[in-house]
Amino acid sequence: MSIAASSPHAAYTAPRRHMWLWGIGTIADALMIQTFGLIMPIFNTGFGLDAVLLSWAIMIPRLVDGLTDPFMGHLSDNLRTRWGRRKPFLVVTSILGAMVVAGIWWADPSWPKSWQFAYLVVFATLYYTTWGTFSMSHYALGYELTDDYHERARVMAIRTVFLQFVVLAVSWTYWLALRPVFGGEINGIRWIGGAMAVLIIVTGLVPVFACKERFAQANRKHPPILQSMKEAFRLPAFRTYIALRFFAAFGLVVFNQLIFYVNVYHVCAGDKSLATKLVGLGTMLTVGISVAILPLVPRLSRRMGKRNAVIAGCAIALLQACVVPLLYNPAQPYLQLVAAALTAPLVAIAIVLRDAIVPDICDLDELESGLRREGLFTAVVSFVYKLEVSLCVVLVGYMLKYSAFDPKLPLQSPEVLARLQWSAFLPNIVFAALALVCAVRFPVTEQVMREVRAKLDARRAAAPAA
C-alpha cells in the first residue's frame, strides 16, 4: 500500500470566503511595491536626479532590507502572542507603509541633488523594509489557508486577481499625474500617493480581522537564524526554486525598467503622454485576459500538475521575450498592445503556480525539521528577489549612462535608441531561457507531495495537543 493511500485525513482547506478576504490584503502589498516602480522615471525625468545616482539610491535600501528579511521572517515564525505570529506585523506595517507611500514624493526639486539622494535613500529604506515585512507576513498567513496541493493554486490565483487590478491602476498613475489639473507630475504623484496611503491601511487590515492563524502556537523549539537558513538551503527543491525565480525575474526587471525609455523616446518620439497612455491600455488588456484565464488555473493544476504548468508558463515567457522586440515599432505604436496580450498567459500560469509551490516546500521542510517556517522561506525568496532587483536597478543606471541617454533632450539620437533597445530586449531573452531550464529540473511533483502530506498528517495525529 502506498503512503498516500494510508492517510485517513482529508487535506485542510479554509472556507472560500476566507481566501477572498485574505486576498484583499494583496491590494496593500501590491500598492506598496508597484508604486515604488515609479521612482526611477519620476525622479529621473521629473526631479532631474542623475540615473546612476538614482540607481544607487534605490539599490542601497533594497540591500539593507534584503539582509533584514530573513531575520524578520525568522522572528515572525517564532513569535508567540495572543494575536498570533503574523497579525502584529500586518498591523504595524500597514500603517507605516501608508505613511511612506505618501511621504516619499515630498522631496523638493530645488534641493541640491545630494539632498534629494539622501532623502530618497532614507525613505526608500523605510519603504522596502516595511513592504518586505508586510508581504512576508501576508504570504505566510495565506500559506496556512489550505494543505491541498491544488487548492494552493486557487489561493494564489485569488491573490493574483487583486494584484492584477492594482497593476492596472498603477499603470495609469503616471499618466494621471501628468494631467493639467495637478500642475505637474510631481504635484500629481503627491496627491495620488495620499489616496494610496488610505487604501493601504484599509485593505492591509482586512486579513488581520478576517483570517485565523492555524499555526499561531507552532514551533516550540527555536533554532538560531543561521541554522534555519542552512537547513532551508539544504533542500534541493528550494535551491532549484530560488534559481528559477532569480532567472525569471532578472531579465524581466531590466526590461521593465528600460522599456519606459524605449517606449517614450523610440516608439513615441518623446511624447510621454502617449507612451504612458499606451502603458495603461496595455495593462488593461493584460489584466482583462489574465483575470479571464485565472479561474482556469486551478483546473490546469489538476490536469497538468503545478510543475508542468510552470514549465509551460516559462516556455510562454521565452516565446514572448523573443517576439516582443518586433512589436515596439515607431511606425505602429499600438502594435505593442500585442505584447501585452502575450503577457497575460504568463501572468496567469507561471506566476500563480510558482507562488503556489512555496507551501509545498514548507511541507518538505516540516517533514525534515518538524517546524513551520513559512516566514523564513518567504523572506529568503524576498531577499533573493530584492538582491537581484537591486543589481538590476544599478545595471540599468549604467546601461542608461552607456547608451548616452540625456533626460534633458526631448529626442535621442538613433545610436542611443539602438543601445537602449538591445539593453532592454537581449537580457530578457537570455534569462527567460535559463528560467525554463530550472523549471524543467524542478523535482517536486504531485506524487511526491501526496507522500509528504500523508506523513505529516500521521505525525500531527500522533502529536499531543498544544
TIBANU-118375 format. One record per residue (C-alpha): x negated, y, z negated; residue in one letter. Coordinates in steps of 0.05 Angstrom, whole numbers, padded with zeros to 5 digits, always signed. Example, Ala and Ser with C-alpha at 12.3 -4.5 7.8 and 13.67 -1.06 7.14 Angstrom:
2
-00246-00090-00156A -00273-00021-00143S 
This chain:
466
+00000+00000+00000M -00027+00070+00017S -00038+00121-00037I +00012+00167-00006A +00066+00114-00008A +00053+00101-00082S +00071+00172-00103S +00142+00176-00131P +00141+00252-00135H +00172+00299-00084A +00128+00359-00069A +00150+00421-00108Y +00179+00478-00066T +00207+00543-00095A +00276+00568-00072P +00272+00603-00004R +00294+00670-00034R +00232+00670-00079H +00189+00662-00017M +00220+00723+00015W +00216+00764-00049L +00143+00745-00055W +00134+00764+00018G +00158+00835+00004I +00092+00846-00034G +00057+00838+00033T +00081+00908+00051I +00039+00938-00004A -00020+00893+00013D -00017+00909+00087A -00006+00984+00078L -00069+00989+00037M -00115+00953+00087I -00081+00974+00152Q -00084+01048+00132T -00158+01041+00118F -00168+01024+00192G -00151+01096+00209L -00212+01123+00172I -00262+01113+00229M -00224+01150+00283P -00194+01205+00238I -00257+01222+00200F -00298+01218+00265N -00254+01258+00313T -00213+01297+00261G -00263+01314+00206F -00323+01311+00253G -00364+01263+00210L -00421+01230+00248D -00405+01159+00269A -00468+01128+00238V -00459+01166+00173L -00385+01147+00173L -00401+01073+00185S -00447+01072+00124W -00393+01108+00083A -00346+01051+00100I -00396+00995+00093M -00424+01012+00024I -00356+01007-00012P -00339+00942+00025R -00404+00911+00000L -00392+00935-00072V -00321+00909-00071D -00341+00845-00037G -00392+00830-00092L -00339+00841-00146T -00285+00800-00111D -00308+00731-00136P -00313+00757-00207F -00242+00786-00203M -00217+00721-00174G -00252+00680-00229H -00224+00727-00282L -00154+00720-00254S -00158+00644-00252D -00177+00641-00325N -00134+00697-00354L -00081+00675-00404R -00029+00727-00422T +00045+00725-00437R +00057+00755-00368W +00015+00703-00331G -00051+00704-00294R -00034+00746-00232R +00021+00795-00252K -00022+00842-00295P -00068+00852-00236F -00010+00864-00189L +00019+00919-00233V -00046+00957-00242V -00069+00953-00170T -00001+00972-00141S -00003+01038-00178I -00078+01052-00168L -00074+01031-00095G -00018+01081-00082A -00059+01137-00113M -00119+01121-00070V -00080+01115-00005V -00051+01185-00017A -00116+01216-00041G -00168+01192+00009I -00147+01242+00062W -00157+01303+00018W -00229+01316+00037A -00237+01386+00067D -00262+01391+00139P -00300+01455+00119S -00342+01417+00067W -00414+01401+00084P -00420+01333+00116K -00457+01307+00055S -00397+01325+00011W -00349+01290+00059Q -00395+01229+00058F -00398+01227-00018A -00322+01237-00024Y -00309+01181+00025L -00357+01133-00009V -00324+01143-00078V -00253+01138-00053F -00268+01080-00006A -00299+01042-00063T -00237+01051-00105L -00195+01035-00044Y -00228+00969-00028Y -00234+00945-00100T -00160+00959-00111T -00136+00927-00047W -00181+00866-00056G -00155+00853-00126T -00082+00862-00105F -00089+00819-00044S -00124+00763-00083M -00070+00763-00136S -00013+00765-00086H -00041+00708-00044Y -00056+00666-00106A +00016+00675-00130L +00042+00654-00062G +00000+00591-00061Y +00040+00566-00122E +00106+00570-00085L +00101+00500-00055T +00058+00437-00056D +00086+00414+00011D +00035+00411+00068Y +00082+00440+00120H +00123+00487+00075E +00058+00524+00062R +00061+00544+00135A +00131+00572+00123R +00106+00614+00064V +00051+00644+00106M +00099+00655+00164A +00144+00695+00118I +00084+00736+00096R +00066+00748+00169T +00136+00774+00185V +00126+00830+00134F +00054+00840+00157L +00075+00849+00229Q +00126+00903+00212F +00073+00941+00173V +00023+00934+00231V +00077+00962+00277L +00090+01022+00231A +00016+01037+00221V +00002+01032+00296S +00046+01094+00305W +00014+01131+00246T -00040+01167+00285Y +00010+01187+00339W +00057+01212+00286L +00002+01251+00251A -00011+01288+00316L +00060+01316+00320R +00060+01392+00321P +00106+01396+00260V +00047+01377+00216F -00001+01429+00245G -00057+01379+00259G -00075+01307+00248E -00107+01318+00180I -00045+01350+00150N -00004+01297+00184G -00041+01239+00154I -00037+01272+00085R +00039+01274+00088W +00043+01203+00115I -00006+01179+00061G +00041+01206+00007G +00100+01169+00035A +00059+01105+00040M +00039+01112-00033A +00112+01110-00056V +00125+01048-00013L +00064+01013-00040I +00087+01020-00113I +00158+00997-00098V +00140+00936-00056T +00079+00917-00096G +00120+00908-00159L +00175+00864-00128V +00136+00798-00136P +00120+00816-00208V +00193+00815-00227F +00219+00765-00176A +00169+00707-00178C +00149+00657-00231K +00078+00632-00241E +00076+00556-00244R +00004+00552-00269F +00004+00612-00316A -00026+00569-00372Q -00073+00527-00329A -00148+00520-00336N -00161+00504-00409R -00235+00499-00394K -00271+00558-00364H -00335+00543-00326P -00382+00601-00311P -00371+00641-00247I -00435+00618-00213L -00419+00545-00227Q -00349+00554-00200S -00375+00585-00136M -00426+00529-00126K -00371+00478-00135E -00328+00515-00084A -00382+00515-00031F -00397+00441-00042R -00331+00426-00007L -00346+00413+00066P -00276+00435+00086A -00286+00503+00052F -00353+00515+00086R -00323+00500+00154T -00263+00543+00138Y -00307+00602+00119I -00346+00596+00184A -00280+00592+00223L -00254+00656+00192R -00320+00692+00200F -00326+00678+00274F -00252+00690+00287A -00255+00759+00255A -00324+00785+00274F -00314+00797+00349G -00242+00820+00337L -00263+00872+00286V -00316+00900+00333V -00264+00901+00389F -00211+00935+00347N -00259+00990+00325Q -00286+01004+00395L -00223+00996+00436I -00197+01062+00409F -00254+01097+00445Y -00247+01055+00508V -00173+01070+00510N -00178+01144+00497V -00238+01162+00540Y -00237+01108+00594H -00165+01087+00605V -00130+01153+00586C -00185+01202+00608A -00188+01237+00540G -00112+01240+00528D -00109+01220+00455K -00033+01227+00452S -00023+01178+00510L -00074+01129+00481A -00040+01128+00412T +00028+01121+00446K +00002+01060+00484L -00024+01030+00420V +00044+01039+00388G +00081+01009+00447L +00032+00951+00450G +00041+00937+00376T +00117+00938+00384M +00110+00886+00438L +00063+00843+00397T +00107+00847+00335V +00171+00832+00374G +00142+00769+00406I +00107+00748+00341S +00169+00754+00299V +00208+00715+00351A +00156+00659+00350I +00144+00657+00275L +00206+00614+00258P +00177+00561+00304L +00110+00558+00267V +00133+00510+00211P +00162+00465+00265R +00097+00469+00303L +00060+00450+00240S +00104+00388+00230R +00097+00368+00303R +00022+00382+00314M -00006+00388+00244G -00038+00452+00219K -00108+00433+00242R -00086+00421+00314N -00044+00483+00315A -00103+00525+00291V -00145+00495+00347I -00091+00515+00396A -00090+00586+00367G -00165+00593+00373C -00162+00569+00445A -00110+00623+00459I -00155+00674+00426A -00213+00655+00471L -00169+00659+00533L -00144+00727+00511Q -00215+00753+00499A -00235+00732+00570C -00174+00764+00603V -00170+00829+00564V -00227+00866+00600P -00186+00862+00664L -00126+00896+00630L -00157+00962+00608Y -00154+00997+00675N -00152+01073+00684P -00110+01065+00747A -00056+01027+00708Q -00058+01048+00634P +00005+01010+00617Y -00027+00945+00640L -00058+00938+00571Q +00011+00920+00545L -00001+00852+00576V -00059+00845+00527A -00011+00859+00471A +00035+00804+00496A -00024+00755+00497L -00040+00773+00425T +00028+00751+00399A +00020+00676+00402P -00048+00683+00370L -00018+00720+00311V +00040+00672+00304A -00002+00609+00307I -00074+00618+00286A -00068+00670+00230I -00007+00640+00196V -00033+00568+00196L -00104+00589+00179R -00078+00623+00115D -00035+00562+00101A -00098+00518+00098I -00125+00553+00035V -00077+00520-00015P -00097+00453+00016D -00169+00469-00001I -00148+00489-00071C -00116+00420-00079D -00180+00387-00056L -00217+00427-00108D -00167+00410-00163E -00176+00336-00147L -00251+00342-00159E -00254+00395-00215S -00186+00390-00250G -00178+00466-00244L -00130+00511-00206R -00175+00564-00175R -00133+00598-00122E -00160+00666-00144G -00232+00644-00135L -00222+00614-00066F -00181+00674-00043T -00233+00722-00070A -00291+00685-00036V -00254+00686+00030V -00242+00760+00019S -00315+00772+00002F -00339+00739+00066V -00288+00778+00107Y -00308+00845+00076K -00382+00829+00085L -00372+00816+00159E -00327+00876+00168V -00379+00919+00134S -00432+00893+00182L -00384+00904+00240C -00370+00976+00220V -00444+00993+00215V -00456+00957+00281L -00400+00997+00313V -00431+01062+00288G -00498+01044+00320Y -00462+01020+00383M -00429+01088+00389L -00497+01120+00379K -00529+01074+00431Y -00475+01089+00481S -00490+01164+00473A -00416+01177+00456F -00404+01250+00437D -00339+01264+00399P -00344+01338+00416K -00335+01324+00490L -00264+01314+00518P -00292+01267+00572L -00351+01218+00571Q -00399+01200+00627S -00389+01135+00668P -00453+01107+00636E -00426+01119+00565V -00359+01088+00583L -00393+01026+00613A -00433+01015+00549R -00371+01024+00506L -00334+00971+00547Q -00390+00919+00543W -00397+00932+00468S -00322+00921+00457A -00308+00861+00502F -00370+00816+00500L -00374+00803+00424P -00300+00785+00424N -00312+00730+00476I -00374+00701+00443V -00345+00697+00372F -00278+00671+00395A -00315+00612+00426A -00353+00599+00361L -00287+00601+00322A -00258+00548+00368L -00318+00503+00355V -00307+00509+00279C -00232+00495+00286A -00248+00430+00323V -00296+00410+00268R -00248+00424+00210F -00239+00358+00173P -00173+00365+00134V -00113+00331+00166T -00042+00318+00143E -00061+00246+00124Q -00118+00270+00080V -00072+00318+00044M -00019+00264+00033R -00070+00223-00004E -00095+00283-00044V -00025+00302-00065R -00009+00231-00087A -00070+00231-00133K -00054+00299-00161L +00018+00281-00175D -00004+00218-00211A -00054+00257-00253R -00003+00311-00272R +00049+00259-00290A +00000+00226-00337A -00025+00291-00369A +00002+00313-00437P +00050+00373-00437A +00015+00441-00445A 
